[in-house]
């Protein structure tokens, strides 16, 4: 997996991502403390609203940026978004009103919603070989998991000697370091001939229309819903299970989250070999089924087993959920790459970014509401039900036979059309099929 770091351009992009992730992790801790400093006992409501603003920015901004990403110089755009994020981080320590937090979080997350899909869409152009790209996806997943473990520990160490306000300075340094790393490389850019001349509505919705017209991507969205159900249970209710249900301390909360991250890291390391052997559909649907089983089993265990034995089951359950979650989300980039032409790739990655966060926007509040209004048994059961819906829908929407080349014809094109001459030569009745202007719908499907 680490062999792809010999590729200089990708190495710089990966380091930029990893450093920015650490900065983001420091900001997460600092923002929680800032909210408590300003709002006191209402800090939870402030953070909940901030999370909703984050999701709204992701869902609304990403498709808009994806519509014009092919016209923007990638390197300059990524650097600019890092600079915006660094500037917001430097201002956050000076706020003293809740509305100021909301405004700055919207700006910060809007910049992230612009940066992340553009960054993700660049990687397959930098690494055109699918095996290299698969390893890059696993390495990226590993970076996310390592950040979830390292950032809280780093924040705790820093808070022993400095005020939490200084953590925002660490966040800004992370974003600036990311910008400097991106500035040292050249990035591939779609040619002017590939740029689209559609209106703003057509451009903004193009990625989502391509996404929903592609059967394997409809399956990906369904599997993403199952993944969101599991991760929402972990992110929202871990603190309730550890502190309230089990009566344990902060270190135990860190341990359970580390167990989840450890499972995810283990799966990320194994993913390249699993995908080479079994393929995307089999691995992702198996993982979605594992999520359903683990959530359903935890609903039964929480009801039947009490402390202290429950703690052991929770640790094991979180480890399994971490493995299954990583197996459902890591291969997504491969599917997006297979399903798009280079000029449409930024729009399609932006569509995945927005639609996947729509799944989290459903799962986050629902998991918290079920746990608070009823109990954790009901929360587990509710998230298991959502995961089952996602897994079944994924299996139904994603064809078992899913070749890259699909037999089709073009009765509306003249026989001398360049596409027929290049892609439909005698003896070559199929070509790598993606939704585009010449192929507006999937053969045999609506």
PyMOL commands that set and color helices and strands:
alter all, ss='L'
color gray80, all
select helices_A, chain A and resi 2-6+8-71+74-92+98-126+130-159+164-183+192-194+200-213+215-245+250-278+280-304+309-329+332-338+342-373+376-397+418-423
alter helices_A, ss='H'
color red, helices_A
deselect
rebuild
show_as cartoon
